[in-house]
Amino acid sequence: MLTFGFEFECVAALSHQESQSDRTALEAIASSSRDLGFPVNVFLPRSTRDQPNYEVWNVCLDVTILEETSSTGSQKDDDKDLELVGAEIVSPIFKAEDDWQLMIERVFGLSGIGARIPLTTNRSTGFHVHVGIQGESVEGFTLEQVKSVAIAVMFFEGTLAILFQHWEIQELINRVEVIDPYHHASRSILTQDEDIASNRKNNLVRDRTDAQIIKIISAAETVMEVIAIVCYEAQKNYTGYGESKLFKVNFTSLSKCGTIEFRQHIATTDDKKLCRWIRFVILFVEMALITPLAIWESYLQKEKNPDLLFCKFLGNLEIQQEFEQ
């Protein structure tokens, strides 16, 4: 059974009193969340390796967020009495088979947190979805399962950009060509998010063919070997705390949390888009897990159109027809 959780990065507009300290700022956001009727913790880690209680919602500070929203093309808050604070709302762990969508709509919908405290997003804010697996006799991905997801990620990275276009949410992804970031008719972003690296184009495999990458991943004897292939970086720190976590799909999270983290989606306050991305990530992992490693090479031989192959992989006939036109 697949599970998931997510980190929603945002900029909160708080009063001077609310933003007097880190704790008062986080408590203001947490309080607005508690008004919705569910428990929320304020999480202030004592070290970089502290982790929150994933049984409940958590609110954390995030110093990596650019608080100057106007400089990133987002709507500017002209109220001089408000302070902008970068924050991260961390969900509890959900079972993929549960009715989690209602909870997310409740938290991020029109009557959710944003109705109590102004929340905005910008190019520095991300929406990171962690996928795990558990069951009565299962606790964590096996080596073969990690290989399957890794191959799918490497094989279809380029096609994902087309899928974003199909969904008409191109402005939310980190690697697009841009016309004018301040023109509302433009659905694109000025520059590539340099903090999100390409798995497929990392320095270890960028010059390899898809067939060669499949063989390299298939031959790995440990999960750590797979991580070092798809999230390769020179320092070789794959603990989940180093630079190697800054890939579109972060496999070093397996070392830290036992999850695979999908980082390429920029945050949005649109709850429907949040749910849509979660559904896609779950489907992507589900289909990767039921695709035997031996099939990938036959995929390469039989189907020369990677976009069409991607749709067949997902079993999505509607999107498949879009690519065939």
Secondary structure, 3 states (H helix, E strand, C coil): CEEEEEEEEEEEEEECCCCCCHHHHHHHHHHHHHCCCCCEEEECCCCCCCCCCCCCEEEEECCCCCCCHHHHCCCCCCCCCEEEEEEEEECCCEECCCCCHHHHHHHHCCCCHHHCCCEECCCCCEEEEEEEEECCCCECCCHHHHHHHHHHHHHHHHHHHHHHHHCCCHHHECCCCCCCCCCCCCCCCCCCCCCCECCCCCCCCCCCCHHHHHHHHHCCCCHHHHHHHHCCCCCCCCCCCCHHHCECEECCHHHHCCCEEEEEEECCCCHHHHHHHHHHHHHHHHHHHCCCCCHHHHHHHHCCCHHHHHHHHHCCHHHHHHHHC
